[in-house]
Amino acid sequence: MSDCLFCKISRGELNTSFVYQDDKVVAFRDLSPQAPEHFLVIPKKHIATTNDLQPEDAPVVGQLLLVAAQLASEYGFAEAGYRNVLNCNQDGGQSVYHIHLHVLAGRSLLWPPG
């Protein structure tokens, strides 16, 4: 989708500073962080919601989680803990319709989340 914000980010069109990038995914800091450490990990392929995932998307979804773990290690919060969140649709809190994994850390995270 040419007008999708996260597609533009993943293509490097918006001067976003990536903390991670490979051929399948990119990661960057959230512009409105909800924790001291808050990254978004997104696939380069446009997938609107988790409801739109297909069996062939399983490797990229796995890559989102592997990158989250790598960032947790690199930024020093793996041992203390962190939360991974994938929101789906309006009631699930999704505001950009391109799947994205939130990686939140740096403070004690409460349950239920809200």
Beta strands, then each sheet from edge to edge (+ up, - down):
strand 1: 18-21
strand 2: 25-29
strand 3: 37-43
strand 4: 82-85
strand 5: 101-105
sheet 1: 1+ 2- 3+ 5- 4+
end
